[in-house]
Amino acid sequence: MYNQEKTILGFLSILLVASLSLSITGYVQRHSTLVAQDGGTYTEAIVGQPRYINPVLASTNDADMDLTKVVYSSLFRLGTDLSLQNDLATSVETSSDGKTYTIQMREDATWHDGRKVTPDDVVFTIESIQSKDHNSPIAPTFQGVGVQKVDDKTVRFTLQKTAYAPFISSLTVGILPKHVWENIPAKTANFAEQQLRPVGSGPFKFEKIVTKKKTGEITSISFIRNEEYYGQKAHLSTLAFNFVNTHEEAISALTSNKVDGIGHLPSSLVSSVENRSAIQIKKLLLPQYFGLFLNQVKNQILNDAGVRSALDLAIDRNDIVTQALGGQGEPLGIPIPSGIFSFPDIRDNVFDIEKAKQNLDDAGWRVGEHDGIREKDGKQLEVTITTTDWQEYIKTAELIKEKWSAIGVKTNIQSLSTAVIQQIAVIPRQYEILLYGESLPVNPDPYPFWHSSQIKSPGLNLSLVQDKDIDKLLENARISTDQEKRKELLQSFIERFLDIHPAIVLYRPYYLFAQHTQVKGANIEKGGLPSDRFNNIEKWHVREKRLWNT
């Protein structure tokens, strides 16, 4: 009996201690707050190799864009809500005709080597972008743009032809230090040491680069907090990037705790990390979409509006997002994803096999007696989809083929590697239907994608649309500085687009990245580019302290 009472007493004592412990823990949590602390390192694995940590040249390489984002400042920056915020700029004055932008610059910004940031640096950067010798991929953005220093804190941009409403959004490009680059010839600048040992004015500054002795392959680059940064200083002491060859290597480094995050997580590999409690998957919504671009020149069948409408009606966008993207995206039926502007997407869930069949019947396409393929004037209803050989795109094409077969359309699929699809299909427009993606600027300008002047490469009018109404709407939307008027014009463009069906927009994929749960503050859901996940890098932290509420 004594032993039994002793056991019960011990058990009750344990319960009492546990209860007190929980009560104390609950009290502490209710009356205190976890606050970010300075210090610590965040290490991210990135697939690929950096070449140019230089805003003039970085835009064709995601690794370069990521590193450039944390090193350089720009006149303006994107907020986490996609709003345009001052960075090196303190104010901007726009002329009444929308062609001149006079910008006042802050006077407390310095380069990582201690020199002051001035309007001379802005002029040098833009002129470098415009120089043919630099061959900058963003040169078209600043074509026909004049830039001049007004005084020691003022710079002026002048659009030499017509007003361009989204222009100011272009000024999120990083600014180079003139004193570092001015004596390096443009023709040899690509090989300059400074390409991989950058001097910027952003929140982090270059510390060291590590390469393999035999091959010269870069294995890591690290940056330290810029203690002289004019804005909110970062919590992290060190920001490091490890470079790997494959996404599988990046995921392995994450799951084995060799890195704290990975820069891109393909939807096909989500299952590798999604059930791990110590890892969080994050998504970034970008202004991009994937769709079917219909080339009516290469296949005359696509000239038939009834056929185009039927092909659209027979596509189950929700099914594509679920099966091809593993749920990592959202259905979309219009050519401007939500961002600065939001438009009603009246086609995102339109899926009606029976109506699609009726459309084909009305257009005179009858089901063949033997193989179920529709025919008209002795010709079968046959189309070919061309796309890249990535798993999600092939799966998307296969799902579309399945649905189109159900309405009597013979569908062929041609998959090409990313290395050749541009050269043999996209640039020469050698495809009937192209399953492809397009990315818009944050401040949307559909002109390069749908205006008739952009039919030939390097234009991006992949459906070869020639429509006077669309042309006029896009031209006016470009020059209107009234945001409400711009939105109305873009809405009218969307309505016209849906009327004539030059393409079938399918979905908007998520850009996924992953981090250990100990990484806090990286709460960003919208951006213009993958590198915009660093737009709030100053808030990222790996250390916290609990402080009593006051």
Summary of the structure (lengths in Angstrom):
residues: 550
radius of gyration: 27.5
end to end distance: 52.3
largest distance: 100.6
contacts: 1766
relative contact order: 0.15
helix: 35%
strand: 25%
